[in-house]
Amino acid sequence: MRNQIIAIIKEALESRQEFFTREQEIQIYLADYLNRKNLFDNVYLEYHIPSNSLVNYPWKDSNNIYIDIVMKRKKSLIL
């Protein structure tokens, strides 16, 4: 699945004609592209995970983790 996601992201970025000016533009563009592929049940932006839920998370001073894009498919998260 990982190689398929990388291929989809490459395809999305290669088809883009304009420059991105902010990280948020890239996130929204990729989330929309991934969503339109209909391979995932849902696509989330800035997915929240409490840092205390990860055993070996290296930055202990952070209470919250936000993952840029998370795709959900058949009850399993693909990060």
C-alpha positions as CSV (number, residue, x, y, z in Angstrom):
1,M,0.0,0.0,0.0
2,R,2.9,2.4,0.8
3,N,4.2,2.3,-2.8
4,Q,0.7,2.9,-4.1
5,I,0.3,6.0,-1.9
6,I,3.7,7.3,-3.0
7,A,2.7,6.8,-6.6
8,I,-0.5,8.7,-6.1
9,I,1.3,11.6,-4.4
10,K,3.8,11.7,-7.2
11,E,1.0,11.7,-9.8
12,A,-0.8,14.5,-7.9
13,L,2.2,16.7,-7.7
14,E,3.2,16.1,-11.3
15,S,-0.2,17.1,-12.5
16,R,-0.1,20.4,-10.6
17,Q,0.8,23.3,-12.8
18,E,0.9,26.1,-10.2
19,F,3.3,26.7,-7.3
20,F,2.3,26.2,-3.8
21,T,2.8,29.2,-1.5
22,R,2.0,27.6,1.9
23,E,2.1,24.2,3.5
24,Q,-1.7,24.3,4.0
25,E,-2.2,24.5,0.2
26,I,-0.2,21.3,-0.3
27,Q,-2.2,19.5,2.4
28,I,-5.5,20.6,1.0
29,Y,-4.5,19.8,-2.6
30,L,-3.2,16.3,-1.7
31,A,-6.2,15.5,0.6
32,D,-8.6,16.5,-2.1
33,Y,-6.7,14.5,-4.7
34,L,-6.5,11.4,-2.4
35,N,-10.2,11.8,-1.7
36,R,-11.1,11.9,-5.3
37,K,-9.2,8.7,-6.0
38,N,-11.9,6.8,-4.0
39,L,-9.4,4.4,-2.5
40,F,-9.9,5.5,1.1
41,D,-13.0,5.7,3.3
42,N,-11.8,9.1,4.6
43,V,-8.9,11.6,4.4
44,Y,-8.1,13.7,7.4
45,L,-6.0,16.8,7.7
46,E,-4.1,17.7,10.9
47,Y,-5.1,14.4,12.5
48,H,-4.7,14.7,16.3
49,I,-3.0,12.1,18.5
50,P,-2.4,12.7,22.2
51,S,1.4,12.3,22.8
52,N,0.9,10.2,25.9
53,S,-0.7,7.5,23.7
54,L,2.6,6.8,22.1
55,V,5.1,4.8,24.3
56,N,8.4,6.0,22.8
57,Y,7.5,9.5,21.5
58,P,10.8,11.4,21.7
59,W,9.4,14.9,22.4
60,K,7.9,14.5,25.9
61,D,7.3,18.2,26.3
62,S,4.6,18.1,23.6
63,N,1.0,17.2,24.6
64,N,-0.4,17.0,21.2
65,I,0.7,15.5,17.9
66,Y,-0.8,16.5,14.6
67,I,-0.2,14.4,11.5
68,D,-0.5,16.4,8.3
69,I,-2.6,13.8,6.3
70,V,-4.1,10.5,7.4
71,M,-6.0,8.2,5.1
72,K,-8.5,5.7,6.6
73,R,-9.4,2.5,4.8
74,K,-11.4,-0.4,6.1
75,K,-11.1,0.5,9.7
76,S,-7.3,0.9,9.6
77,L,-5.3,4.1,9.5
78,I,-2.6,4.6,6.9
79,L,-0.1,7.2,7.9
